[in-house]
Amino acid sequence: MALPGPLSPSSVPAHRPARESFDLLVRDIVTALDAHFAAEPDHVEIVVEEAPLLPPEWTDDVPLSILTGGPDVQRVVLFRIPIVQRCTGREDLEDLVWTVVLDRLAEVWHMSPDDLDPRTH
């Protein structure tokens, strides 16, 4: 039996912390959307935070993301913990992250999320 470590051969799967795995998933999605980022005039940044800071009296569902920014840069902030907690497995997580990212980018670029999704073309 081999344990993953810095000297392990590439055939031994390495353990990634949850935050790193989530960040890599978001990076892969953004990379798949590169053509849209290049074509759209509005500059958008995608940022991952652990969770939103909510007031103690908050009673609604915890948001999965927010859209912030100004006239020069829009920022999509994804909240990792609320997204992960709503998922039952890796496939569910991938689908939800795709949905959240596409919905927010569609909001910025005024288009349908379906038109942005490279998985449907």
Secondary structure by P-SEA (a helix, b strand, c coil): cccccccccccbbbbbcaaaaaaaaaaaaaaaaaaaaacccbbbbbbbccccccccccccccccccccccccbbbbbbbcaaaaaacccaaaaaaaaaaaaaaaaaaaacccccccccccc
